[in-house]
């Protein structure tokens, strides 16, 4: 193609003819390719400073003025960093070696729609936008299990936020309920920590397991007790979740986790009623009562004592509970332990009277 009328070889005072608009090439959601084909090779003979110089100018839509975005001797230019689904206007400017200029008519070009991506899927899931999620998945260009920047799948996000309908849609579109994030947590663990019982029930129906462990060896029940949702914990236990499973890092049971983290008396009661061992020891020989003392969880300490926790236990350095409490200046805990010790001593001195059938057994 010849994009300029015949231009005299000697520029002199001749006016440069008006060029045609640049030719639009490949267009994406963030770039536009423009070209201009100078097949009039006569204009590229001799030193480059004698050639026609080409410039691409872009119109400012608000000011209706043009700014230069490229100047040189190339035959094409790609404008990048553009917004999706946006119209831009460009014109070609040619400049002769003597400084004369001519401008082409403007050409309008619209960038394309941004292709569906995992980022869009996660944005739609975070906003609980069911229609957008369905549209993205039906497009077939985005994998349902594509992770976000934190390594979470869309199902993990929905499970954490309690978006029941989205969780079901994602499973129906082939997501893996057992996929883990970077720390080894699956969707069931996240739902248990957040307390979303309906999603927990659904994930169990879809094959999610109580036996799965994260990188620290914690199970879903460890995370459920951290979240402190009694209704969830009760359902998990009734569904067959093991209450005394130890993690693989510190060998903490869920009850030990309560003693260390939240001190939640109600959660501890549920675990103990379900058979949790109040005297179970971790890898360093600590019991839930020891850890509760160290963390100043007074109500939990009383509950553990009432449920048969051994108050005479000593740590790996041979120190008892009272020494530990005093060493950490847990004054209220010291008072509580001393009172418990006093009651135990009184019961030892004055055992309760033997009555009824028990008395008859004694006299035999």
C-alpha positions as a Markdown table, in Angstrom:
| # | Residue | x | y | z |
|---|---|---|---|---|
| 1 | Unk | 0.0 | 0.0 | 0.0 |
| 2 | Unk | 1.1 | 3.6 | -0.6 |
| 3 | Unk | -0.1 | 5.7 | 2.3 |
| 4 | Unk | 1.1 | 9.0 | 0.9 |
| 5 | Unk | 0.5 | 10.8 | -2.4 |
| 6 | Unk | 3.6 | 11.2 | -4.4 |
| 7 | Unk | 6.1 | 13.3 | -2.5 |
| 8 | Unk | 8.7 | 15.3 | -4.4 |
| 9 | Unk | 12.2 | 14.1 | -3.8 |
| 10 | Unk | 13.3 | 17.7 | -3.1 |
| 11 | Unk | 11.4 | 19.0 | -0.2 |
| 12 | Unk | 12.0 | 22.7 | -0.6 |
| 13 | Unk | 8.9 | 24.7 | 0.3 |
| 14 | Unk | 6.5 | 22.0 | -0.9 |
| 15 | Unk | 3.7 | 21.1 | 1.5 |
| 16 | Unk | 3.5 | 17.5 | 2.7 |
| 17 | Unk | 0.3 | 15.7 | 1.5 |
| 18 | Unk | -2.1 | 14.6 | 4.1 |
| 19 | Unk | -1.4 | 10.9 | 5.1 |
| 20 | Unk | -4.0 | 8.2 | 5.6 |
| 21 | Unk | -4.9 | 7.1 | 9.1 |
| 22 | Unk | -2.7 | 4.4 | 10.7 |
| 23 | Unk | -3.8 | 0.8 | 10.1 |
| 24 | Unk | -5.2 | -1.0 | 13.1 |
| 25 | Unk | -3.6 | -4.4 | 13.8 |
| 26 | Unk | -4.0 | -6.7 | 16.8 |
| 27 | Unk | -6.2 | -5.4 | 19.5 |
| 28 | Unk | -6.4 | -6.9 | 23.0 |
| 29 | Unk | -8.0 | -5.8 | 26.3 |
| 30 | Unk | -4.9 | -3.7 | 27.2 |
| 31 | Unk | -3.1 | -3.0 | 23.9 |
| 32 | Unk | -3.6 | -1.7 | 20.3 |
| 33 | Unk | -1.2 | -2.2 | 17.4 |
| 34 | Unk | -1.0 | 0.6 | 14.8 |
| 35 | Unk | 1.1 | 0.5 | 11.6 |
| 36 | Unk | 1.9 | 2.6 | 8.5 |
| 37 | Unk | 3.5 | 1.1 | 5.4 |
| 38 | Unk | 5.8 | 3.4 | 3.6 |
| 39 | Unk | 6.4 | 1.4 | 0.4 |
| 40 | Unk | 7.5 | 4.6 | -1.2 |
| 41 | Unk | 11.1 | 3.5 | -0.8 |
| 42 | Unk | 12.4 | 6.7 | -2.3 |
| 43 | Unk | 11.8 | 8.3 | 1.0 |
| 44 | Unk | 14.1 | 5.9 | 2.9 |
| 45 | Unk | 17.2 | 6.5 | 0.7 |
| 46 | Unk | 20.2 | 8.3 | 2.1 |
| 47 | Unk | 21.0 | 9.2 | 5.7 |
| 48 | Unk | 18.1 | 8.6 | 8.2 |
| 49 | Unk | 17.9 | 12.3 | 9.0 |
| 50 | Unk | 16.6 | 12.8 | 5.4 |
| 51 | Unk | 13.7 | 10.3 | 6.0 |
| 52 | Unk | 10.2 | 11.2 | 6.9 |
| 53 | Unk | 9.7 | 11.0 | 10.7 |
| 54 | Unk | 6.5 | 9.3 | 11.9 |
| 55 | Unk | 4.6 | 10.2 | 15.1 |
| 56 | Unk | 1.5 | 8.6 | 16.7 |
| 57 | Unk | -0.7 | 11.0 | 18.6 |
| 58 | Unk | -3.5 | 10.1 | 21.0 |
| 59 | Unk | -6.5 | 12.3 | 21.7 |
| 60 | Unk | -7.3 | 13.3 | 25.2 |
| 61 | Unk | -11.1 | 12.7 | 25.4 |
| 62 | Unk | -11.7 | 15.5 | 27.9 |
| 63 | Unk | -9.6 | 18.2 | 26.4 |
| 64 | Unk | -9.9 | 17.1 | 22.7 |
| 65 | Unk | -6.2 | 17.8 | 22.3 |
| 66 | Unk | -3.6 | 15.4 | 21.0 |
| 67 | Unk | -0.4 | 14.2 | 22.7 |
| 68 | Unk | 2.5 | 12.4 | 21.1 |
| 69 | Unk | 3.0 | 8.8 | 22.3 |
| 70 | Unk | 5.5 | 7.7 | 19.7 |
| 71 | Unk | 8.0 | 9.3 | 17.4 |
| 72 | Unk | 10.5 | 7.6 | 15.1 |
| 73 | Unk | 11.2 | 5.9 | 11.9 |
| 74 | Unk | 9.6 | 2.5 | 12.6 |
| 75 | Unk | 6.6 | 1.2 | 10.5 |
| 76 | Unk | 4.5 | 0.2 | 13.5 |
| 77 | Unk | 3.9 | 0.8 | 17.2 |
| 78 | Unk | 2.0 | -1.0 | 20.0 |
| 79 | Unk | 0.3 | 1.1 | 22.6 |
| 80 | Unk | 0.1 | -0.8 | 25.9 |
| 81 | Unk | -1.3 | -0.3 | 29.4 |
| 82 | Unk | -4.8 | 0.5 | 28.1 |
| 83 | Unk | -8.1 | -0.1 | 29.8 |
| 84 | Unk | -10.4 | -2.9 | 28.7 |
| 85 | Unk | -13.6 | -2.0 | 26.7 |
| 86 | Unk | -12.4 | 1.6 | 26.1 |
| 87 | Unk | -12.4 | 3.6 | 22.9 |
| 88 | Unk | -9.2 | 5.5 | 21.9 |
| 89 | Unk | -8.5 | 7.9 | 19.1 |
| 90 | Unk | -5.2 | 8.2 | 17.3 |
| 91 | Unk | -3.8 | 10.0 | 14.3 |
| 92 | Unk | -0.6 | 9.8 | 12.3 |
| 93 | Unk | 1.7 | 12.8 | 12.0 |
| 94 | Unk | 4.5 | 13.0 | 9.4 |
| 95 | Unk | 7.4 | 15.4 | 9.6 |
| 96 | Unk | 9.7 | 16.2 | 6.8 |
| 97 | Unk | 13.5 | 16.8 | 7.3 |
| 98 | Unk | 12.7 | 20.5 | 6.9 |
| 99 | Unk | 10.2 | 20.5 | 9.7 |
| 100 | Unk | 7.0 | 20.5 | 7.7 |
| 101 | Unk | 4.1 | 18.5 | 9.3 |
| 102 | Unk | 1.0 | 16.8 | 8.1 |
| 103 | Unk | -1.7 | 15.0 | 10.0 |
| 104 | Unk | -4.0 | 12.1 | 9.1 |
| 105 | Unk | -7.6 | 11.9 | 10.0 |
| 106 | Unk | -8.2 | 10.3 | 13.4 |
| 107 | Unk | -9.0 | 6.6 | 13.8 |
| 108 | Unk | -11.1 | 5.2 | 16.6 |
| 109 | Unk | -10.2 | 1.9 | 18.2 |
| 110 | Unk | -11.9 | 0.1 | 21.1 |
| 111 | Unk | -10.0 | -2.4 | 23.3 |
| 112 | Unk | -11.6 | -5.7 | 23.9 |
| 113 | Unk | -13.3 | -7.1 | 27.0 |
| 114 | Unk | -10.9 | -8.4 | 29.6 |
| 115 | Unk | -10.7 | -12.2 | 29.3 |
| 116 | Unk | -12.2 | -14.1 | 32.2 |
| 117 | Unk | -9.5 | -14.9 | 34.7 |
| 118 | Unk | -9.0 | -16.6 | 38.1 |
| 119 | Unk | -8.7 | -13.1 | 39.6 |
| 120 | Unk | -12.2 | -12.3 | 38.3 |
| 121 | Unk | -13.6 | -15.6 | 39.7 |
| 122 | Unk | -12.2 | -14.8 | 43.1 |
| 123 | Unk | -13.5 | -11.3 | 43.0 |
| 124 | Unk | -17.0 | -12.6 | 42.2 |
| 125 | Unk | -16.8 | -15.2 | 44.9 |
| 126 | Unk | -15.6 | -12.7 | 47.5 |
| 127 | Unk | -18.6 | -10.5 | 46.6 |
| 128 | Unk | -21.0 | -13.5 | 46.8 |
| 129 | Unk | -22.0 | -12.6 | 43.2 |
| 130 | Unk | -23.6 | -15.9 | 42.1 |
| 131 | Unk | -24.5 | -14.7 | 38.6 |
| 132 | Unk | -21.0 | -13.6 | 37.9 |
| 133 | Unk | -19.5 | -16.8 | 39.1 |
| 134 | Unk | -21.9 | -18.9 | 37.0 |
| 135 | Unk | -21.0 | -16.7 | 33.9 |
| 136 | Unk | -17.3 | -17.1 | 34.4 |
| 137 | Unk | -17.5 | -20.9 | 34.9 |
| 138 | Unk | -19.8 | -21.3 | 32.0 |
| 139 | Unk | -17.3 | -19.5 | 29.8 |
| 140 | Unk | -15.0 | -22.4 | 30.2 |
| 141 | Unk | -11.8 | -20.3 | 30.2 |
| 142 | Unk | -11.2 | -20.4 | 34.0 |
| 143 | Unk | -10.4 | -23.5 | 36.1 |
| 144 | Unk | -12.7 | -23.8 | 39.0 |
| 145 | Unk | -9.8 | -24.6 | 41.3 |
| 146 | Unk | -7.5 | -21.8 | 40.3 |
| 147 | Unk | -5.9 | -20.4 | 43.5 |
| 148 | Unk | -5.8 | -16.8 | 44.5 |
| 149 | Unk | -2.6 | -15.0 | 45.6 |
| 150 | Unk | -2.8 | -16.6 | 49.1 |
| 151 | Unk | -3.3 | -20.1 | 47.6 |
| 152 | Unk | -7.0 | -20.3 | 48.4 |
| 153 | Unk | -9.4 | -21.9 | 45.9 |
| 154 | Unk | -12.8 | -20.3 | 45.3 |
| 155 | Unk | -14.4 | -23.1 | 47.5 |
| 156 | Unk | -12.1 | -22.3 | 50.3 |
| 157 | Unk | -13.1 | -18.6 | 50.2 |
| 158 | Unk | -16.8 | -19.5 | 50.0 |
| 159 | Unk | -16.4 | -22.0 | 52.9 |
| 160 | Unk | -14.6 | -19.4 | 55.0 |
| 161 | Unk | -17.2 | -16.7 | 54.3 |
| 162 | Unk | -20.3 | -19.0 | 54.7 |
| 163 | Unk | -21.5 | -18.6 | 51.1 |
| 164 | Unk | -23.6 | -21.8 | 51.0 |
| 165 | Unk | -25.0 | -21.5 | 47.5 |
| 166 | Unk | -21.7 | -20.6 | 45.9 |
| 167 | Unk | -20.1 | -23.6 | 47.7 |
| 168 | Unk | -22.6 | -25.9 | 46.1 |
| 169 | Unk | -22.2 | -24.3 | 42.6 |
| 170 | Unk | -18.4 | -24.7 | 42.8 |
| 171 | Unk | -18.7 | -28.3 | 43.8 |
| 172 | Unk | -21.2 | -28.9 | 41.0 |
| 173 | Unk | -18.7 | -27.4 | 38.6 |
| 174 | Unk | -16.0 | -29.9 | 39.6 |
| 175 | Unk | -14.0 | -28.3 | 42.4 |
| 176 | Unk | -12.0 | -30.6 | 44.6 |
| 177 | Unk | -13.4 | -30.5 | 48.2 |
| 178 | Unk | -10.1 | -32.0 | 49.5 |
| 179 | Unk | -7.7 | -29.5 | 47.9 |
| 180 | Unk | -5.4 | -27.8 | 50.4 |
| 181 | Unk | -3.9 | -24.3 | 50.5 |
| 182 | Unk | -0.2 | -23.5 | 51.2 |
| 183 | Unk | -0.5 | -24.2 | 54.9 |
| 184 | Unk | -2.3 | -27.5 | 54.3 |
| 185 | Unk | -5.8 | -26.4 | 55.2 |
| 186 | Unk | -8.8 | -27.6 | 53.2 |
| 187 | Unk | -12.2 | -26.1 | 52.9 |
| 188 | Unk | -13.6 | -28.1 | 55.8 |
| 189 | Unk | -11.0 | -26.8 | 58.2 |
| 190 | Unk | -11.8 | -23.2 | 57.1 |
| 191 | Unk | -15.5 | -23.7 | 57.5 |
| 192 | Unk | -15.1 | -25.3 | 60.9 |
| 193 | Unk | -12.9 | -22.4 | 62.2 |
| 194 | Unk | -15.5 | -19.9 | 60.8 |
| 195 | Unk | -18.4 | -21.8 | 62.2 |
| 196 | Unk | -20.5 | -22.3 | 59.1 |
| 197 | Unk | -22.4 | -25.5 | 60.0 |
| 198 | Unk | -24.4 | -25.8 | 56.8 |
| 199 | Unk | -21.3 | -25.7 | 54.6 |
| 200 | Unk | -19.6 | -28.2 | 57.0 |
| 201 | Unk | -22.5 | -30.7 | 56.6 |
| 202 | Unk | -22.4 | -30.2 | 52.8 |
| 203 | Unk | -18.7 | -30.7 | 52.5 |
| 204 | Unk | -19.0 | -33.9 | 54.6 |
| 205 | Unk | -21.6 | -35.1 | 52.2 |
| 206 | Unk | -19.2 | -34.5 | 49.4 |
| 207 | Unk | -16.4 | -36.5 | 50.9 |
| 208 | Unk | -14.5 | -34.1 | 53.1 |
| 209 | Unk | -12.7 | -36.0 | 55.9 |
| 210 | Unk | -12.2 | -35.4 | 59.6 |
| 211 | Unk | -8.8 | -37.2 | 59.3 |
| 212 | Unk | -7.1 | -34.6 | 57.1 |
| 213 | Unk | -4.3 | -32.7 | 58.7 |
| 214 | Unk | -2.6 | -29.4 | 57.8 |
| 215 | Unk | 1.1 | -28.8 | 57.8 |
| 216 | Unk | 1.2 | -28.5 | 61.6 |
| 217 | Unk | -0.7 | -31.8 | 61.9 |
| 218 | Unk | -3.9 | -30.1 | 63.1 |
| 219 | Unk | -7.3 | -31.5 | 62.2 |
| 220 | Unk | -10.6 | -29.8 | 61.5 |
| 221 | Unk | -11.5 | -30.2 | 65.2 |
| 222 | Unk | -8.4 | -28.3 | 66.3 |
| 223 | Unk | -9.5 | -25.4 | 64.1 |
| 224 | Unk | -13.1 | -25.7 | 65.3 |
| 225 | Unk | -12.1 | -25.3 | 68.9 |
| 226 | Unk | -10.0 | -22.2 | 68.0 |
| 227 | Unk | -13.1 | -20.8 | 66.4 |
| 228 | Unk | -15.1 | -21.5 | 69.5 |
| 229 | Unk | -18.4 | -22.5 | 67.8 |
| 230 | Unk | -20.0 | -24.9 | 70.2 |
| 231 | Unk | -22.8 | -25.9 | 67.9 |
| 232 | Unk | -20.3 | -26.9 | 65.2 |
| 233 | Unk | -18.1 | -28.8 | 67.7 |
| 234 | Unk | -21.1 | -30.7 | 69.0 |
| 235 | Unk | -22.2 | -31.7 | 65.5 |
| 236 | Unk | -18.6 | -32.7 | 64.6 |
| 237 | Unk | -18.4 | -35.0 | 67.6 |
| 238 | Unk | -21.7 | -36.6 | 66.9 |
| 239 | Unk | -20.6 | -37.1 | 63.3 |
| 240 | Unk | -17.7 | -39.2 | 64.5 |
| 241 | Unk | -14.9 | -36.7 | 64.9 |
| 242 | Unk | -12.1 | -38.0 | 67.3 |
| 243 | Unk | -11.8 | -35.7 | 70.3 |
| 244 | Unk | -8.3 | -36.6 | 71.5 |
| 245 | Unk | -6.4 | -36.5 | 68.2 |
| 246 | Unk | -2.9 | -35.0 | 68.7 |
| 247 | Unk | -1.3 | -32.6 | 66.3 |
| 248 | Unk | 2.1 | -33.7 | 64.9 |
| 249 | Unk | 4.0 | -30.6 | 66.0 |
| 250 | Unk | 3.4 | -30.1 | 69.8 |
| 251 | Unk | 1.2 | -33.2 | 70.2 |
| 252 | Unk | -1.7 | -31.1 | 71.4 |
| 253 | Unk | -5.2 | -32.5 | 71.6 |
| 254 | Unk | -8.1 | -30.1 | 70.9 |
| 255 | Unk | -8.6 | -29.7 | 74.7 |
| 256 | Unk | -4.9 | -28.7 | 75.0 |
| 257 | Unk | -5.5 | -26.2 | 72.2 |
| 258 | Unk | -8.3 | -24.7 | 74.2 |
| 259 | Unk | -6.1 | -24.4 | 77.3 |
| 260 | Unk | -3.4 | -22.8 | 75.2 |
| 261 | Unk | -5.3 | -20.4 | 72.9 |
| 262 | Unk | -8.8 | -19.4 | 73.9 |
| 263 | Unk | -9.5 | -20.8 | 77.4 |
| 264 | Unk | -13.1 | -21.3 | 76.3 |
| 265 | Unk | -14.9 | -23.1 | 79.2 |
| 266 | Unk | -17.9 | -24.1 | 77.1 |
| 267 | Unk | -15.8 | -25.6 | 74.4 |
| 268 | Unk | -13.7 | -27.5 | 76.9 |
| 269 | Unk | -16.9 | -28.9 | 78.6 |
| 270 | Unk | -18.1 | -30.3 | 75.3 |
| 271 | Unk | -14.8 | -32.0 | 74.6 |
| 272 | Unk | -14.6 | -33.4 | 78.1 |
| 273 | Unk | -18.2 | -34.7 | 78.0 |
| 274 | Unk | -17.3 | -36.4 | 74.7 |
| 275 | Unk | -14.4 | -38.2 | 76.4 |
| 276 | Unk | -11.4 | -35.9 | 76.1 |
| 277 | Unk | -8.7 | -36.9 | 78.5 |
| 278 | Unk | -8.1 | -34.1 | 81.0 |
| 279 | Unk | -4.7 | -35.5 | 81.9 |
| 280 | Unk | -3.3 | -36.2 | 78.4 |
| 281 | Unk | 0.3 | -34.9 | 78.0 |
| 282 | Unk | 1.9 | -33.2 | 75.1 |
| 283 | Unk | 5.4 | -33.9 | 73.8 |
| 284 | Unk | 7.0 | -31.9 | 76.7 |
| 285 | Unk | 4.9 | -33.6 | 79.3 |
| 286 | Unk | 2.4 | -30.7 | 79.9 |
| 287 | Unk | -1.2 | -31.4 | 80.6 |
| 288 | Unk | -4.2 | -29.1 | 79.7 |
| 289 | Unk | -4.3 | -28.0 | 83.4 |
| 290 | Unk | -0.6 | -26.9 | 83.2 |
| 291 | Unk | -1.1 | -25.0 | 80.0 |
| 292 | Unk | -4.3 | -23.3 | 81.4 |
| 293 | Unk | -2.3 | -22.2 | 84.4 |
| 294 | Unk | 0.5 | -20.8 | 82.3 |
| 295 | Unk | -2.1 | -18.9 | 80.2 |
| 296 | Unk | -4.1 | -17.6 | 83.2 |
| 297 | Unk | -7.4 | -19.2 | 82.1 |
| 298 | Unk | -9.1 | -19.2 | 85.6 |
| 299 | Unk | -12.5 | -20.6 | 84.6 |
| 300 | Unk | -11.0 | -23.3 | 82.6 |
| 301 | Unk | -8.6 | -24.2 | 85.4 |
| 302 | Unk | -11.6 | -24.6 | 87.8 |
| 303 | Unk | -13.4 | -26.7 | 85.2 |
| 304 | Unk | -10.4 | -29.0 | 84.7 |
| 305 | Unk | -10.0 | -29.5 | 88.4 |
| 306 | Unk | -13.7 | -30.3 | 88.8 |
| 307 | Unk | -13.4 | -32.8 | 86.0 |
| 308 | Unk | -10.6 | -34.7 | 87.6 |
| 309 | Unk | -7.4 | -33.0 | 86.3 |
| 310 | Unk | -4.4 | -34.0 | 88.3 |
| 311 | Unk | -3.3 | -31.0 | 90.4 |
| 312 | Unk | -0.1 | -32.7 | 91.6 |
| 313 | Unk | 1.4 | -33.0 | 88.1 |
| 314 | Unk | 4.9 | -31.5 | 87.6 |
| 315 | Unk | 6.5 | -30.1 | 84.4 |
| 316 | Unk | 9.7 | -31.3 | 82.8 |
| 317 | Unk | 11.7 | -29.2 | 85.3 |
| 318 | Unk | 10.0 | -30.7 | 88.3 |
| 319 | Unk | 7.9 | -27.7 | 89.1 |
| 320 | Unk | 4.3 | -28.0 | 90.3 |
| 321 | Unk | 1.3 | -25.9 | 89.4 |
| 322 | Unk | 1.6 | -23.5 | 92.3 |
| 323 | Unk | 5.3 | -22.9 | 91.6 |
| 324 | Unk | 4.5 | -22.2 | 87.9 |
| 325 | Unk | 1.6 | -19.8 | 88.8 |
| 326 | Unk | 3.8 | -17.9 | 91.3 |
| 327 | Unk | 6.7 | -17.8 | 88.8 |
| 328 | Unk | 4.4 | -16.1 | 86.2 |
| 329 | Unk | 2.8 | -13.9 | 88.9 |
| 330 | Unk | -0.7 | -15.4 | 88.3 |
| 331 | Unk | -2.0 | -14.2 | 91.6 |
| 332 | Unk | -5.6 | -15.2 | 91.1 |
| 333 | Unk | -4.6 | -18.6 | 89.8 |
| 334 | Unk | -2.4 | -19.1 | 92.9 |
| 335 | Unk | -5.4 | -18.3 | 95.1 |
| 336 | Unk | -7.6 | -20.7 | 93.1 |
| 337 | Unk | -5.0 | -23.6 | 93.3 |
| 338 | Unk | -4.4 | -23.0 | 97.1 |
| 339 | Unk | -8.2 | -23.1 | 97.7 |
| 340 | Unk | -8.5 | -26.3 | 95.7 |
| 341 | Unk | -5.6 | -27.8 | 97.7 |
| 342 | Unk | -7.2 | -26.9 | 101.0 |
| 343 | Unk | -10.5 | -28.5 | 100.0 |
| 344 | Unk | -8.6 | -31.7 | 99.0 |
| 345 | Unk | -6.8 | -31.8 | 102.3 |
| 346 | Unk | -10.1 | -31.3 | 104.2 |
| 347 | Unk | -11.8 | -34.1 | 102.3 |
| 348 | Unk | -8.8 | -36.3 | 103.1 |
| 349 | Unk | -9.0 | -35.6 | 106.9 |
| 350 | Unk | -12.8 | -35.9 | 107.1 |
| 351 | Unk | -14.0 | -38.3 | 104.5 |
| 352 | Unk | -17.8 | -38.2 | 103.8 |
| 353 | Unk | -19.9 | -40.5 | 106.1 |
| 354 | Unk | -20.7 | -44.0 | 104.7 |
| 355 | Unk | -24.5 | -44.4 | 104.6 |
| 356 | Unk | -27.2 | -46.8 | 103.4 |
| 357 | Unk | -26.2 | -49.8 | 101.5 |
| 358 | Unk | -22.5 | -48.7 | 101.6 |
| 359 | Unk | -22.7 | -48.9 | 105.5 |
| 360 | Unk | -24.1 | -52.4 | 105.4 |
| 361 | Unk | -21.2 | -53.4 | 103.1 |
| 362 | Unk | -18.7 | -52.0 | 105.7 |
| 363 | Unk | -20.2 | -54.0 | 108.6 |
| 364 | Unk | -19.9 | -57.3 | 106.8 |
